[in-house]
Structures are given as structure tokens and as C-alpha cells.
């Protein structure tokens, strides 16, 4: 990566602590990803400057003038659902007694959507605890990642932290046993990513029983996507420092707050570079608060070094500063004190997400063996995962026809720009 590209992407964290939120700076930062078409979640940038500043103020717990009445309030509801922060927005508005500044119909809609999710949330909590019980009964150590545990660890209620799937981390040696347990519980997978290439892929999706109302399970045998991020962290290192989280339906085991914070940073800035999900940033804000409350911040440098993720954490800190610079939590963090571990992975993710380099070249470069490089090339051009997601082909001819349809769609997108 050239120095020009690096300076364009890097955020000078220390200069962001004392400035008011600048929506133009946020839009400028994400503009670099527009050339590659990587604009997932970018609809939030269509909100007015006043609305973006107000949302940031609500989550930073600072007083900000509310936007005038208008159609943008209705847009906020849809964007809040897409971004995953609708429940937490409703909670903050209610506890801060801000109902009067919202249009009445908008507040009613927020309340209705929140209560509807609360109903669904109970089924999801039951699903998580049922999975935990099945794995514990089988004697298989495991960790729940992101949403399911964070709702209990850092939010006032699990209903405030929605999730779309259940991320479960296990040892690679336990994959077949856990896969068998899921199949006995009537989950099914349309693509055996583990058998295809456990080096190239890092998780396999298991769809829930039809009509159960449950969520898909993403079964991870590595915490991070490989080969883009070559972390030295192991399952055993994560499990030894993990937390046992109590819920009304049972106990689940998840990452410690320190590891959860680092994982959230890497997940956002490496695995989903360029994507905007405000709920991920809120997770990071609340994890910082949790770590500081428990006086664990001095442990962060050691854990970050273990993850080889110093540069990634600093980058993520800069992005968080762009969105929530008025939060007192952000100003108290010395992001620049961390090392620059993982900078190569961060630069690779930047080049891919901004369209300067194709993902296949990064995969081939990072695969540790020649056979692995060959498999990466084959499965990329054969669109293995995409084909099997349509339903397992019955024969080679059916596979070829599905593959040809996918190629036509890709070519059409390229022609359309």
C-alpha cells in the first residue's frame, strides 16, 4: 500500500477527541469504499446532518438539538432496524425522557417495533440456552460470540441487542461432533465448508428446523476469517479467560470483555471493512465502559498483542471517534498507546474493500500451502459456496447450470458499473 493510500485511510485518533461530530468527515471516510460497490449499511449516511448528529448525541449521552419534524424521522425507523439499534434507541429516548421531542407517531412506532422484537427475543434466548445445554451435556467446550452473550454482558436487557444468527466458536477437532448434534436437533447445512476447505473457510452455516422460528447457527472453528487475518489467538487462550454469563434460562459461556472488545474491532475493521453497522460501534462503546468499570483496561495491551491486532484496534478506535467523539468514554481511551500488530492484515482488507485489490489474490497470498492456494483459486472460480447455497445440486450438469447463472449475474453487475 502506498503512503498516499495509507494516509487517506488512517484516522488521526488523537486529533478527534475534542471536536464536535462532523457528518461530512464520516461521509468522506466511507466514500473510499464506493468505488468497489462496498456500501452495505451506507443508507444511514442519507440522513441529514442534524439527524446524524442527534443520533450520535443520544448514544453518547450528551444534549444535542433534535431535528425538525419531517419525513426523515420515518427513514430513521427503517435505518434503525437495518442497523440493529432500534431497541437501544428506544431505551435511550425513554430513560432520558426525550419522548416529547419526537413526533408522537414515530415514538409509537419505535415502541411497537421494540415490543415485537422482545417477543421474538425470548425464542432466540431459548434457542441459545438449548444449544448450550446440548453441547455441555456432550462435554464439548464452546463460546458464544457477539449478540447472544453481549445482550446480558453489557446491555441493560438482552432485548436491546438484536442478532440475526447465532455465532458459536468451537475447536476444529470438535466440528464433526457438534455438526452431528446440530443435525440431531434438525438443523441442516447446504454447504459443507469444513470438508471443502477448513483453511479457506472459517465457519459453516446451519439452518434451523423449518417452522421453528429459530435463527441460523454459524459454527466457527476459528474466531477470525483466514487467510485475511492471521491471528495467533487460539481457542484455548480465549476459553481460559472466558466469562460464564447467567441468563433466566441457564448459563452460557462467552468471551471476556477484553477479548470481546478486540474481536468486535477485528470483526468490524477486517471482516466487514467499509460496512456500517452502528450496533457494532455501540457494542464497542459499552464494552469500553464495562472494562473500565472492572479496572481491566491495563490488561488490554497484553490481550491485543496476543491477538496481533493493535493496528486494527487503533483504526476501529478512530472510526468510533468519528461517530461518538462527544462520548466521555472515547476521550478517555489512549488508542495510540497500542502497538501496530496486524497492520498488514488491515492494509489488505483496505485494498480489497476499496476495490484496489481483488479478494482472491489476498486469499492466494495468505494461504500457507501450495495445495491451499490451489483450492482457493478453484473454489473461487467454481463459486462453490454460492452454488450450494441455492440447494445441493443433484449432478454435475445441474451444478454447471447454476454456476452459469451466477456468472451471468456477476457479468451483468460489472457491465452496469
C-alpha positions, 0 to 999 in steps of 0.5 A: 500500500502506498503512503498516499493510500495509507494516509487517506485511510488512517484516522488521526485518533488523537486529533478527534477527541475534542471536536464536535461530530462532523457528518461530512468527515464520516461521509468522506471516510466511507466514500473510499469504499464506493468505488468497489460497490462496498456500501452495505449499511451506507443508507444511514449516511442519507440522513441529514446532518442534524439527524446524524448528529442527534443520533450520535448525541443520544448514544453518547449521552450528551444534549444535542438539538433534535431535528425538525419534524419531517419525513426523515424521522420515518427513514430513521425507523427503517435505518434503525432496524437495518442497523440493529439499534432500534431497541437501544434507541428506544431505551435511550429516548425513554430513560432520558425522557426525550419522548416529547421531542419526537413526533408522537407517531414515530415514538409509537412506532419505535415502541411497537417495533421494540415490543415485537422484537422482545417477543421474538427475543425470548425464542432466540434466548431459548434457542441459545440456552438449548444449544448450550445445554446440548453441547455441555451435556456432550462435554464439548467446550464452546463460546458464544460470540457477539449478540447472544452473550453481549445482550446480558454482558453489557446491555441493560436487557438482552432485548436491546441487542438484536442478532440475526444468527447465532455465532458459536466458536468451537475447536476444529477437532470438535466440528464433526461432533457438534455438526452431528448434534446440530443435525440431531436437533434438525438443523441442516447445512447446504454447504459443507465448508469444513470438508471443502476447505477448513483453511479457506473457510472459517465457519459453516452455516446451519439452518434451523428446523423449518417452522421453528422460528429459530435463527441460523447457527454459524459454527466457527472453528476459528474466531477470525476469517483466514487467510485475511487475518492471521491471528495467533489467538487460539481457542484455548487462550480465549476459553481460559479467560472466558466469562460464564454469563447467567441468563433466566434460562441457564448459563452460557459461556462467552468471551471476556470483555477484553477479548470481546472488545478486540474481536468486535474491532477485528470483526468490524475493521477486517471482516466487514471493512467499509460496512456500517453497522452502528450496533457494532460501534455501540457494542464497542462503546459499552464494552469500553465502559464495562472494562473500565468499570472492572479496572481491566483496561491495563490488561488490554495491551497484553490481550491485543498483542496476543491477538496481533491486532493493535493496528486494527484496534487503533483504526476501529478506535478512530472510526468510533471517534468519528461517530461518538467523539462527544462520548466521555468514554472515547476521550478517555481511551489512549488508542495510540498507546497500542502497538501496530500488530496486524497492520498488514492484515488491515492494509489488505482488507483496505485494498480489497474493500476499496476495490484496489485489490481483488479478494482472491489474490489476498486469499492466494497470498495468505494461504500457507500451502501450495495445495491451499492456494490451489483450492482457493483459486478453484473454489473461487472460480467454481463459486462453490459456496454460492452454488450450494447455497441455492440447494445441493445440486443433484449432478454435475450438469445441474451444478454447471447450470447454476454456476452459469447463472451466477456468472451471468449475474456477476457479468451483468453487475460489472457491465452496469458499473 
